[in-house]
Each structure stands twice: as C-alpha cells, then as structure tokens.
Amino acid sequence: RSLTPVIVIDGQTSSLAVVRSLGRRGVPVIVAEYDPGVFAGASRYAQERLTVPDPVASEAQFVQALRECAGRWGGALLMPCSDPALVGVARNKPELARDFIVGCEGWEVVRKVVEKRHTYEIAASIGVPAPRTVYPRSMDDVARFAEVAMFPCVVKPDQGHLFQARFGRKMFSAADAAELKAMYQRAADAGLEVVLQEFIPGADTTGSYFNSYRAGSRQLASFTAAKVRNAPAYYGSPRVVVSRRVPGLEGPTQRLLDALGLEGFSCTEYKRDPRDGVHKLMEVNARPNLSTWLAVRSGVDFPWLQYRHLVMGEEPVIDSQRSGLYW
C-alpha cells in the first residue's frame, strides 16, 4: 500500500539512522537540511533532499519553509532529528500540526529537556540521582560555588545546541576557581545561560544510555547501551558505543519521564559514579541520538516504532534487544 511520507529534519548522523530505518521499508523519505555539511540526504533511501532555513537563525522562516512543503507532502510525519530542529518544531507545533503529523511533544514539555536546569530541578524533586548542580545568575553565585566545589568541575550549557553553535563544544571544564570564573564569563558574554556542575570521575566506559518509547505513559520499547569512547575524552560526544543490558536504569528513567510528561522517544544518559556506584543523570534528549542505528541493528527499531504509532495508530511492544553489537 502507499505509505505516508516522512520529512526528516536535519541530515547528520542521527538523521541517517532514521532515513535508513524507514526508507528500507518503503516509506517515502524527504530530508530537510539547514546545514550544508550534512550527508543523510545522500542516502539511497532518501527520495528527495531540500534546503530549509536554519531554525536558530530564523525560526519563522524555518517554519514557513516547512509549511510550504504541505502542497506536496501534506499529512507527512515531521521528525526533527537535532536540538535546533526539535526546538523549532516544538515551539510551533500547533501551527505545523494543521498540515502534518508532528513527531515530537509541544514546547511546554520539550522545554523541560532542552533547557537543562529544568531537567535537573525535576530530577532533584523526585530523587533521581544527578551531579551536584547550581544555576548561577551572577559572578557572585559562581564565586560561592567555587568556595565549596571539588575541581575539576564543568560549566554546562542550559541549552546545548546554542552553546555548541557558539563554541563548537558541549561544555567547558574548569581546573580551578579562576578558570571557572573565566569560563562562566565567556558564556555570559555570548548571552548564554549555564549551569555549574560537579565532575563525575571515571572513564568513558562508565557512561550509559536508556532509550525509551512511550505512548500514554506506557513503555512500548526500551534499549540500553554503554559508552566505550568519547571524543574528546570525558567531555565529548560518543564515538564508540556497545549494545548491552545495563541494570538499574529503568526505574529512575521511568520516574523522570513521568515527571517530565515526556511521551514518544527519549534518550536518557547516565554516568556511574565510582565513588558510590550510583548511576548519575547527565541529560535527557527528546530526539534521535547519535547511536540510533545501533538500537535498530540490535532489534529495537525506534524510528519504525514511532512511524507505526503516529501514522498507523499501532502500539507494538518490543521487549528484547541483541547485546554485544558495536556502533
């Protein structure tokens, strides 16, 4: 039968997994790109690729370009696959939902995971372990944190995609009080809010993920994986990940997702603290993550599950994963 098309927004690594997953099943896939350096649109499974405005630079033009696609692909599933795309779509979901099936939550929910201070505040309120975190409003707040902080510590962005676009990295690391103040000032001068957070020691291999797909607060599928290597080490993005059962993540993750009100796909990241053996919350993502293809190859095909749920009205349950595969 004729399948409803999907418009994948962004064309980087996480998008490629979505394009492959759905395209190989015969779903018409259109890749909407705003970065000239991306590549998912070159996949043989992408039927078309088009350029849209950068949602950070011009959100209104980004939304208008998507709405203009309704003439050809009205009723398609929109799947934002990066934080800039997620923010642009979530903030304009009521408008976009007039022409498309929107594959993310609205801004009232997405904001709680994109703006990290909300994530950590909610986690603290329900007892989900996380690194000690403060939310500075001035240099005086930074100085007070520095008096009691264990160094090194991290200066983490409140909105990671804006920080990445400005500085080309996920966060700053501070070795002492002077460096902490300097890093905070750099972010403040760029107009970016940050959180100050203790550094959880331990190798990259202590990091892990709990990926989930929920419908009506009911979990349809889950997938766990362990980090092997980041680049740069400790503070960078994952470069090697292995599918593996990681016990102890499901309980806190489900409590957190309930508190956030987050449905659909999510990727919750943890790091096990060697000082007490507890998995500490790092962040929650509400869009496909870098190693999405690993989950697909391990038998938990989140893009196809999301398509079946949102487009076909099905709620299939996936209760197994293959372990020992590397991405």
Number of C-alpha atoms within 10 A of each C-alpha: 4 7 12 17 22 27 26 27 26 29 28 18 19 19 29 25 27 26 27 20 21 21 21 13 11 14 21 20 25 23 27 25 23 20 14 8 8 15 16 24 24 14 16 12 22 23 16 15 19 13 15 19 19 19 19 17 10 11 19 14 14 20 22 14 15 20 18 12 15 15 9 8 18 16 18 23 23 23 27 26 26 24 22 24 25 27 22 21 29 23 18 16 20 13 14 19 16 13 20 21 18 23 27 24 20 18 19 12 16 22 20 20 23 23 16 22 21 15 21 25 15 17 21 16 10 12 11 17 16 22 18 14 19 17 17 17 12 11 14 11 13 20 16 11 19 18 9 8 17 14 15 17 21 23 23 23 23 21 21 21 19 19 21 13 12 12 13 10 15 18 19 20 19 20 13 14 19 11 15 23 17 13 20 26 16 13 19 15 10 13 11 17 22 26 21 27 21 17 21 21 14 14 17 21 17 19 25 28 27 22 26 24 23 21 16 10 14 14 18 20 22 23 30 23 24 24 25 18 20 18 12 11 12 18 16 14 15 20 15 16 23 22 24 20 17 14 10 10 19 17 10 19 23 19 15 24 19 14 14 19 15 24 20 23 26 24 22 25 23 24 25 20 19 13 9 7 10 14 23 21 25 19 16 23 18 27 23 24 20 20 21 26 24 21 25 20 17 20 16 24 23 28 24 17 23 24 20 14 17 17 19 12 10 12 17 12 14 17 12 12 20 16 16 12 14 17 17
